[in-house]
Amino acid sequence: MVYNPLDREVRKTLTVPLYYTGLKGTAAVRQRDGSAATMALDAQSRISLPIAIAVRGVTWFVFE
C-alpha cells in the first residue's frame, strides 16, 4: 500500500524486494483491482515499480 499525504502528485519508481515471496524470474503485478502486468525480477529478486499517486491519494499493489 502506498499513501501520498502531500498537496501535489508524486511520481516515483519504487524498488520492491520480493525475495521472500518465492517468486522467481517474473511476477504478475496488479494495481488495485486492475489487470495484471508481468514484470521481470532482477538478480536480487526485486522489481522497479513506477508509480503515480494523486494528491492525498492511496493505492495498493498485489504481487503474484
OpenMM code with the backbone's topology and positions (N, CA, C; nanometers):
from openmm import Vec3, app, unit

residues = "MET VAL TYR ASN PRO LEU ASP ARG GLU VAL ARG LYS THR LEU THR VAL PRO LEU TYR TYR THR GLY LEU LYS GLY THR ALA ALA VAL ARG GLN ARG ASP GLY SER ALA ALA THR MET ALA LEU ASP ALA GLN SER ARG ILE SER LEU PRO ILE ALA ILE ALA VAL ARG GLY VAL THR TRP PHE VAL PHE GLU".split()
positions = [
    Vec3(0.0849, -0.1163, 0.0000),
    Vec3(0.0000, 0.0000, 0.0000),
    Vec3(0.0897, 0.1229, 0.0000),
    Vec3(0.0492, 0.2255, -0.0757),
    Vec3(0.1245, 0.3495, -0.0859),
    Vec3(0.0284, 0.4655, -0.0639),
    Vec3(0.0700, 0.5624, 0.0164),
    Vec3(-0.0118, 0.6791, 0.0502),
    Vec3(0.0666, 0.8057, 0.0202),
    Vec3(-0.0006, 0.9054, -0.0355),
    Vec3(0.0611, 1.0345, -0.0633),
    Vec3(-0.0056, 1.1414, 0.0226),
    Vec3(0.0578, 1.1879, 0.1301),
    Vec3(-0.0016, 1.2899, 0.2164),
    Vec3(0.0200, 1.4326, 0.1653),
    Vec3(0.0912, 1.4477, 0.0554),
    Vec3(0.1293, 1.5802, 0.0062),
    Vec3(0.0172, 1.6480, -0.0723),
    Vec3(0.0351, 1.7783, -0.0969),
    Vec3(-0.0631, 1.8549, -0.1733),
    Vec3(-0.0221, 1.8647, -0.3207),
    Vec3(0.0560, 1.7670, -0.3663),
    Vec3(0.0953, 1.7584, -0.5070),
    Vec3(0.1077, 1.6113, -0.5447),
    Vec3(0.0896, 1.5834, -0.6738),
    Vec3(0.1043, 1.4462, -0.7218),
    Vec3(0.2493, 1.4003, -0.7063),
    Vec3(0.2670, 1.2733, -0.6789),
    Vec3(0.4005, 1.2158, -0.6642),
    Vec3(0.4200, 1.1094, -0.7714),
    Vec3(0.5316, 1.1189, -0.8421),
    Vec3(0.5724, 1.0176, -0.9400),
    Vec3(0.7111, 0.9697, -0.8999),
    Vec3(0.7223, 0.8389, -0.8772),
    Vec3(0.8488, 0.7791, -0.8349),
    Vec3(0.8589, 0.6382, -0.8896),
    Vec3(0.9775, 0.5837, -0.8779),
    Vec3(0.9990, 0.4421, -0.9060),
    Vec3(1.0416, 0.3777, -0.7750),
    Vec3(0.9612, 0.2834, -0.7293),
    Vec3(0.9910, 0.2128, -0.6054),
    Vec3(1.0625, 0.0823, -0.6368),
    Vec3(1.1632, 0.0496, -0.5582),
    Vec3(1.2286, -0.0802, -0.5674),
    Vec3(1.1635, -0.1692, -0.4624),
    Vec3(1.1001, -0.2767, -0.5096),
    Vec3(1.0247, -0.3648, -0.4196),
    Vec3(1.0966, -0.4990, -0.4094),
    Vec3(1.1440, -0.5354, -0.2899),
    Vec3(1.2095, -0.6653, -0.2726),
    Vec3(1.1047, -0.7763, -0.2640),
    Vec3(1.1197, -0.8780, -0.3472),
    Vec3(1.0240, -0.9896, -0.3488),
    Vec3(1.0911, -1.1233, -0.3192),
    Vec3(1.2089, -1.1199, -0.2596),
    Vec3(1.2860, -1.2407, -0.2335),
    Vec3(1.2073, -1.3434, -0.1521),
    Vec3(1.1448, -1.2999, -0.0449),
    Vec3(1.0760, -1.3929, 0.0452),
    Vec3(0.9377, -1.4352, -0.0024),
    Vec3(0.8957, -1.3902, -0.1196),
    Vec3(0.7661, -1.4318, -0.1741),
    Vec3(0.7745, -1.5670, -0.2433),
    Vec3(0.8958, -1.6080, -0.2784),
    Vec3(0.9122, -1.7331, -0.3511),
    Vec3(0.8992, -1.7165, -0.5019),
    Vec3(0.8749, -1.5943, -0.5483),
    Vec3(0.8637, -1.5699, -0.6922),
    Vec3(1.0019, -1.5758, -0.7554),
    Vec3(1.0105, -1.6335, -0.8735),
    Vec3(1.1372, -1.6465, -0.9455),
    Vec3(1.1196, -1.5951, -1.0882),
    Vec3(1.2115, -1.5126, -1.1342),
    Vec3(1.2126, -1.4686, -1.2735),
    Vec3(1.1184, -1.3543, -1.3065),
    Vec3(0.9897, -1.3780, -1.2874),
    Vec3(0.8895, -1.2748, -1.3168),
    Vec3(0.7831, -1.2730, -1.2074),
    Vec3(0.7085, -1.1636, -1.2036),
    Vec3(0.5966, -1.1503, -1.1109),
    Vec3(0.4819, -1.0829, -1.1848),
    Vec3(0.3607, -1.1257, -1.1569),
    Vec3(0.2419, -1.0582, -1.2083),
    Vec3(0.2061, -0.9503, -1.1071),
    Vec3(0.1944, -0.8266, -1.1535),
    Vec3(0.1687, -0.7129, -1.0648),
    Vec3(0.0362, -0.6492, -1.1026),
    Vec3(-0.0522, -0.6343, -1.0034),
    Vec3(-0.1807, -0.5677, -1.0242),
    Vec3(-0.1895, -0.4464, -0.9331),
    Vec3(-0.2366, -0.3349, -0.9884),
    Vec3(-0.2642, -0.2170, -0.9059),
    Vec3(-0.4133, -0.2154, -0.8773),
    Vec3(-0.4459, -0.2096, -0.7496),
    Vec3(-0.5848, -0.2180, -0.7043),
    Vec3(-0.6493, -0.3424, -0.7635),
    Vec3(-0.7613, -0.3272, -0.8329),
    Vec3(-0.8299, -0.4415, -0.8921),
    Vec3(-0.8091, -0.4489, -1.0429),
    Vec3(-0.7042, -0.3840, -1.0918),
    Vec3(-0.6762, -0.3791, -1.2351),
    Vec3(-0.6228, -0.5102, -1.2890),
    Vec3(-0.5926, -0.5090, -1.4171),
    Vec3(-0.5379, -0.6284, -1.4802),
    Vec3(-0.3896, -0.6422, -1.4447),
    Vec3(-0.3422, -0.7649, -1.4518),
    Vec3(-0.2040, -0.7946, -1.4129),
    Vec3(-0.1080, -0.7644, -1.5271),
    Vec3(0.0078, -0.7113, -1.4914),
    Vec3(0.1178, -0.6902, -1.5853),
    Vec3(0.2351, -0.7747, -1.5378),
    Vec3(0.3020, -0.8399, -1.6291),
    Vec3(0.4174, -0.9229, -1.5937),
    Vec3(0.5432, -0.8369, -1.5926),
    Vec3(0.6173, -0.8450, -1.4822),
    Vec3(0.7401, -0.7680, -1.4672),
    Vec3(0.8541, -0.8629, -1.4322),
    Vec3(0.9725, -0.8339, -1.4852),
    Vec3(1.0908, -0.9167, -1.4590),
    Vec3(1.1539, -0.8786, -1.3253),
    Vec3(1.1982, -0.9793, -1.2512),
    Vec3(1.2732, -0.9581, -1.1277),
    Vec3(1.4209, -0.9507, -1.1610),
    Vec3(1.4950, -0.8681, -1.0877),
    Vec3(1.6391, -0.8604, -1.1092),
    Vec3(1.7088, -0.9760, -1.0366),
    Vec3(1.8406, -0.9759, -1.0367),
    Vec3(1.9190, -1.0849, -0.9760),
    Vec3(1.8968, -1.0980, -0.8260),
    Vec3(1.8544, -0.9904, -0.7598),
    Vec3(1.8267, -0.9938, -0.6159),
    Vec3(1.6767, -1.0099, -0.5877),
    Vec3(1.6001, -1.0532, -0.6874),
    Vec3(1.4551, -1.0744, -0.6760),
    Vec3(1.3801, -0.9473, -0.6390),
    Vec3(1.4173, -0.8360, -0.7033),
    Vec3(1.3493, -0.7079, -0.6838),
    Vec3(1.2886, -0.6633, -0.8157),
    Vec3(1.1857, -0.5787, -0.8062),
    Vec3(1.1324, -0.5147, -0.9256),
    Vec3(1.1376, -0.3639, -0.9060),
    Vec3(1.1436, -0.2922, -1.0173),
    Vec3(1.1357, -0.1460, -1.0158),
    Vec3(0.9950, -0.1102, -1.0596),
    Vec3(0.9189, -0.0546, -0.9679),
    Vec3(0.7769, -0.0285, -0.9896),
    Vec3(0.7515, 0.1214, -1.0028),
    Vec3(0.7219, 0.1687, -1.1251),
    Vec3(0.6908, 0.3110, -1.1418),
    Vec3(0.5493, 0.3391, -1.0902),
    Vec3(0.5356, 0.4439, -1.0094),
    Vec3(0.4046, 0.4767, -0.9532),
    Vec3(0.3751, 0.6251, -0.9723),
    Vec3(0.2473, 0.6577, -0.9750),
    Vec3(0.1986, 0.7957, -0.9755),
    Vec3(0.0800, 0.7981, -0.8805),
    Vec3(0.0888, 0.8829, -0.7779),
    Vec3(-0.0165, 0.8883, -0.6770),
    Vec3(-0.0713, 1.0302, -0.6709),
    Vec3(-0.2016, 1.0411, -0.6798),
    Vec3(-0.2687, 1.1708, -0.6776),
    Vec3(-0.2532, 1.2386, -0.5418),
    Vec3(-0.2900, 1.3643, -0.5378),
    Vec3(-0.2868, 1.4427, -0.4135),
    Vec3(-0.3675, 1.3702, -0.3058),
    Vec3(-0.3044, 1.3470, -0.1910),
    Vec3(-0.3660, 1.2765, -0.0777),
    Vec3(-0.4322, 1.1450, -0.1193),
    Vec3(-0.3709, 1.0800, -0.2174),
    Vec3(-0.4253, 0.9544, -0.2692),
    Vec3(-0.3637, 0.8333, -0.2035),
    Vec3(-0.4278, 0.7216, -0.2274),
    Vec3(-0.3803, 0.5932, -0.1765),
    Vec3(-0.4018, 0.4885, -0.2855),
    Vec3(-0.3102, 0.3947, -0.2945),
    Vec3(-0.3244, 0.2826, -0.3864),
    Vec3(-0.2518, 0.1632, -0.3274),
    Vec3(-0.2729, 0.0476, -0.3858),
    Vec3(-0.2038, -0.0727, -0.3400),
    Vec3(-0.1721, -0.1606, -0.4599),
    Vec3(-0.0799, -0.2510, -0.4374),
    Vec3(-0.0344, -0.3416, -0.5422),
    Vec3(-0.0392, -0.4837, -0.4900),
    Vec3(-0.0698, -0.5778, -0.5801),
    Vec3(-0.0709, -0.7197, -0.5483),
    Vec3(0.0327, -0.7878, -0.6372),
    Vec3(0.1200, -0.8678, -0.5764),
    Vec3(0.2253, -0.9384, -0.6483),
    Vec3(0.1946, -1.0877, -0.6451),
    Vec3(0.1915, -1.1488, -0.7628),
    Vec3(0.1606, -1.2928, -0.7714),
    Vec3(0.2669, -1.3629, -0.8522),
] * unit.nanometer
topology = app.Topology()
chain = topology.addChain("A")
for resn in residues:
    res = topology.addResidue(resn, chain)
    for name in ("N", "CA", "C"):
        topology.addAtom(name, app.Element.getBySymbol(name[0]), res)
